[in-house]
Amino acid sequence: MKGYIYTMFRGADPGVGWRMTDPLFGRVPTLGACMPNIRRAVVPGDFVFVVSGSVSGVRQYVVGGFRVAEKINALEAFERFPENRMRKHGDGTLVGNVIVNSDGSQNKHDYHKNFAKRIENYIVGRDPIVLKTHDEIEVGREQTLEVLQDVFDTKRKSVGNIVSRWRRLNEAQIDTLSTWLKHIKQEGKK
């Protein structure tokens, strides 16, 4: 078993109101368009964790993670996950991580140029752990740097310097992150 942790792009922080587009932690967690290198490398049983993007004046945090259940192509995802089809929300923001139309062509809202590399390996997950409430997110922000320092045995002083864009995780590192996120969720229920 292996895993990966990656950082979303600048400004992608659901704790400050950014709407998650990929990964999605809906009824079934999915990773469909971002990080094609990670999506290609994982196999069922592996884990994927995601860190919020940087926002000025706000600490980054581990948003959550999930176990990989299966990998499918984007056209199959179009059929199985209609709620994840890319579209514009009423406020003009993009939502969804299925980047194809019913005929397999590129969705008009997907602005990336490497479409062909991004339509394979749509990740269907299971066992999600995601920090959702204000209190969970605040605890995550307070503790993420220290936890990542421990996970990667480093004293680097910023999340960006520890994770950069992405890093591979071994089984012990996955266990540490999963246990920590579950602990935050449990404490939030008290």
C-alpha positions as CSV (number, residue, x, y, z in Angstrom):
1,M,0.0,0.0,0.0
2,K,1.2,3.5,-0.9
3,G,-0.3,6.9,-1.0
4,Y,0.2,10.4,-2.2
5,I,-0.4,13.8,-0.7
6,Y,-0.7,16.9,-2.9
7,T,-1.3,20.6,-2.6
8,M,-4.1,22.3,-4.5
9,F,-3.5,25.5,-6.5
10,R,-3.2,28.9,-5.0
11,G,-6.5,30.1,-3.5
12,A,-8.1,26.6,-3.5
13,D,-9.0,26.6,0.2
14,P,-12.5,25.3,1.1
15,G,-12.2,26.8,4.6
16,V,-12.3,30.3,3.1
17,G,-15.2,29.6,0.8
18,W,-13.6,28.1,-2.3
19,R,-15.8,25.4,-3.7
20,M,-14.1,22.0,-4.2
21,T,-14.0,20.9,-7.8
22,D,-11.4,18.1,-7.6
23,P,-11.2,16.0,-5.6
24,L,-14.9,15.8,-4.6
25,F,-15.9,14.4,-1.3
26,G,-19.6,13.8,-2.3
27,R,-21.6,10.6,-1.8
28,V,-18.5,8.8,-3.3
29,P,-15.1,10.6,-3.2
30,T,-13.6,11.1,-6.6
31,L,-10.5,12.6,-8.2
32,G,-11.1,13.1,-11.9
33,A,-9.2,15.8,-13.6
34,C,-6.3,17.0,-11.4
35,M,-3.0,15.3,-10.8
36,P,-2.9,12.8,-13.7
37,N,0.5,11.6,-12.5
38,I,-0.9,10.5,-9.2
39,R,-4.1,9.1,-10.7
40,R,-1.9,7.0,-13.1
41,A,0.3,5.7,-10.2
42,V,-2.3,4.7,-7.7
43,V,-4.0,1.3,-7.5
44,P,-7.0,0.1,-5.5
45,G,-6.1,0.1,-1.8
46,D,-3.8,3.1,-2.1
47,F,-4.6,6.5,-0.5
48,V,-4.8,10.1,-1.7
49,F,-4.7,13.1,0.6
50,V,-5.1,16.7,-0.4
51,V,-3.8,20.0,1.2
52,S,-5.5,23.3,0.7
53,G,-3.9,25.8,-1.7
54,S,-2.1,28.8,-0.3
55,V,-4.1,31.9,0.6
56,S,-2.5,35.0,2.0
57,G,-2.7,35.2,5.8
58,V,-4.3,31.8,6.2
59,R,-2.5,28.6,7.2
60,Q,-2.8,25.6,4.8
61,Y,-4.3,22.4,6.1
62,V,-4.9,18.8,5.1
63,V,-8.4,19.0,3.8
64,G,-8.9,15.2,3.8
65,G,-8.2,12.0,2.0
66,F,-9.7,8.7,0.9
67,R,-8.7,5.1,-0.2
68,V,-8.7,4.3,-3.9
69,A,-11.5,1.8,-4.7
70,E,-11.2,1.7,-8.5
71,K,-9.9,3.5,-11.6
72,I,-12.2,4.2,-14.6
73,N,-12.1,6.4,-17.6
74,A,-13.9,9.8,-17.8
75,L,-16.6,8.5,-20.1
76,E,-17.6,5.8,-17.6
77,A,-17.5,8.5,-14.9
78,F,-19.9,10.6,-17.0
79,E,-22.4,7.8,-16.9
80,R,-21.9,6.8,-13.2
81,F,-21.5,10.2,-11.6
82,P,-23.8,12.7,-13.3
83,E,-23.6,15.0,-10.3
84,N,-19.9,15.3,-11.0
85,R,-20.2,16.5,-14.6
86,M,-18.3,19.8,-15.0
87,R,-20.7,22.8,-15.2
88,K,-21.0,26.4,-14.1
89,H,-22.8,26.9,-10.7
90,G,-25.4,29.6,-10.4
91,D,-22.8,32.0,-9.0
92,G,-20.5,31.4,-12.0
93,T,-18.0,29.1,-10.3
94,L,-17.1,25.8,-11.9
95,V,-18.2,22.6,-10.2
96,G,-17.6,19.0,-11.1
97,N,-14.6,16.9,-12.1
98,V,-15.9,14.9,-15.1
99,I,-14.4,16.8,-17.9
100,V,-16.0,14.9,-20.9
101,N,-19.3,15.2,-22.7
102,S,-21.5,12.2,-23.5
103,D,-19.6,11.7,-26.8
104,G,-16.2,11.8,-25.1
105,S,-15.2,15.2,-26.3
106,Q,-13.8,17.9,-23.9
107,N,-16.3,19.7,-21.8
108,K,-16.5,23.4,-22.8
109,H,-15.7,24.5,-19.2
110,D,-12.5,22.5,-19.0
111,Y,-9.8,25.0,-20.0
112,H,-6.7,22.7,-19.7
113,K,-4.7,21.9,-22.8
114,N,-3.6,18.4,-21.8
115,F,-7.1,16.9,-22.1
116,A,-6.0,13.6,-23.6
117,K,-3.7,12.9,-20.6
118,R,-6.4,13.8,-18.1
119,I,-9.3,11.5,-19.2
120,E,-7.9,8.2,-18.1
121,N,-7.7,7.0,-14.5
122,Y,-10.7,8.7,-13.0
123,I,-10.4,7.7,-9.3
124,V,-13.4,6.4,-7.4
125,G,-12.7,6.4,-3.7
126,R,-14.0,5.0,-0.5
127,D,-13.6,5.6,3.2
128,P,-13.2,9.4,3.0
129,I,-12.0,11.5,5.9
130,V,-12.6,15.2,5.3
131,L,-12.5,18.2,7.6
132,K,-15.8,20.0,6.9
133,T,-16.9,22.0,9.9
134,H,-15.4,25.3,10.9
135,D,-14.0,23.8,14.1
136,E,-12.5,20.8,12.3
137,I,-10.9,23.1,9.7
138,E,-9.5,25.4,12.4
139,V,-7.9,22.5,14.3
140,G,-6.6,21.2,11.0
141,R,-5.0,24.6,10.3
142,E,-3.4,24.7,13.8
143,Q,-1.9,21.2,13.6
144,T,-1.1,20.5,9.9
145,L,2.4,21.9,9.8
146,E,3.4,20.0,13.0
147,V,1.8,16.7,11.7
148,L,3.5,17.0,8.3
149,Q,6.8,17.7,10.0
150,D,6.4,14.5,11.9
151,V,5.1,12.5,9.0
152,F,8.1,13.5,6.8
153,D,10.7,13.8,9.6
154,T,11.6,17.4,8.8
155,K,11.8,20.8,10.5
156,R,10.8,22.8,7.4
157,K,8.8,25.8,8.5
158,S,6.0,25.8,5.9
159,V,3.5,23.3,4.4
160,G,4.6,24.3,0.9
161,N,8.3,23.5,1.7
162,I,7.3,20.1,3.1
163,V,4.8,18.9,0.5
164,S,5.6,21.2,-2.4
165,R,3.3,20.1,-5.2
166,W,3.0,16.4,-4.2
167,R,4.8,13.6,-2.3
168,R,4.6,9.9,-2.0
169,L,3.5,8.3,1.3
170,N,4.4,4.9,2.8
171,E,2.1,2.8,5.0
172,A,3.2,4.4,8.3
173,Q,2.8,7.9,7.0
174,I,-0.7,7.0,5.7
175,D,-1.6,5.6,9.1
176,T,-0.4,8.7,10.9
177,L,-2.4,11.1,8.6
178,S,-5.5,8.9,8.7
179,T,-5.4,8.5,12.5
180,W,-4.9,12.3,13.0
181,L,-7.8,13.2,10.7
182,K,-10.0,10.7,12.4
183,H,-9.1,12.1,15.8
184,I,-10.1,15.6,14.7
185,K,-13.4,14.2,13.4
186,Q,-14.0,12.4,16.7
187,E,-13.1,15.4,18.8
188,G,-15.5,17.5,16.8
189,K,-18.4,15.2,17.7
190,K,-17.9,15.7,21.5
